[in-house]
Amino acid sequence: MIDPTIALMMLAAKPIVRDTLAPDHARTQRSRPSRLGLPKWWDYRRINALSGYERVIYFGGLYAGGVKGLKNAVKRFSLNTKLIIVTVGLADVCDKENISNIRNSISKQVPEDLLKSAFVFHLRGGIDYQKLSFKHKTMMTLLYNKIKNLPEDKKTAEDKALIETFNSKVDFVDFDSLNPIAEVL
């Protein structure tokens, strides 16, 4: 069982937090199974402060410019919070350039004092363009059109992957990649 002083936050389509201390009205209707042993999830936006937690595990989707919602979420943490950041995106997590770019983005979102003691993990996710909202389809199309016209020597591995997978369904999810995260818990 996970310590109740841990908050688990995930930002994908909807932000959620796992909190055994949350009042009943903060619970969402959805309960998701977890390989980390976290049975229930709550919407973290309904919780005013997260400074009372010793440890926060933040799962966030990678979007242009960083980890979705991370900059605003860390404003709710105390500087003593033990932070575990887990990024999820299409970028190849074995490519050193991708990892460098992700970490650079995180460093712009998280105060240095909090980041220096944080654990940072990177997971690959998936995308199904048919299920994207109009807004997200438009954003991805604009990004695709921008990078497809770049000279080949200017395209990153992430750019090339986006071009190859554009407008299709891809799934790079590997549940075994959660094991190192579970080990630090």
C-alpha positions, 0 to 999 in steps of 0.5 A: 500500500502506498503511503497516504502522504503521497499525491499522484497527479496525472495530466493527460486528457484530464488531471487527476490526483490520488489522495487517500485523505481527500474528501468524498466530494473530491473523488471523480467517478472514474477509478483506474487500475494501476501497476503502481498499486494506486487504486483510485484517482481524484481531480487535483484541481479541486484540492487547493494546496498540495504543500501538505504532501511529503511526496508528489508523483506528477505524470504529465503529457509532453506538449510543445514547450514542456510538461502539461500543467507542471509549472502551475502544479509546482506552485502548490508544492512546498520546497520540501516536497519530494517530487517525482516527475514522469513525462509521457509522450511520443518522443523516443525515451532512448534518444539522448537528444529527446531526453535533453530537450525534455529535461531542458523544458522541465528546468524552465517549469520547476524551481531549481531547489525543487528540481535538484532533488526530484526524480525524473522519468520518461515514458512513451505513450501513444496517439490516435489521431481519430480520437483527438479533439478538433483543437488538438487535431488542428494543433498537430496538423499545424506542427506537422506542416511546420516540421515536414518542410524543414530541411532534413538536417534540421529535423530532430528524431522526434520531428521525424517520428511525428512525420512518420506517425502523423494521422495514424494510431500508434502505441509505444506504451510499455508497462514494464517501464513503470518498474523503475518508478515503482522502485523509488516509491 
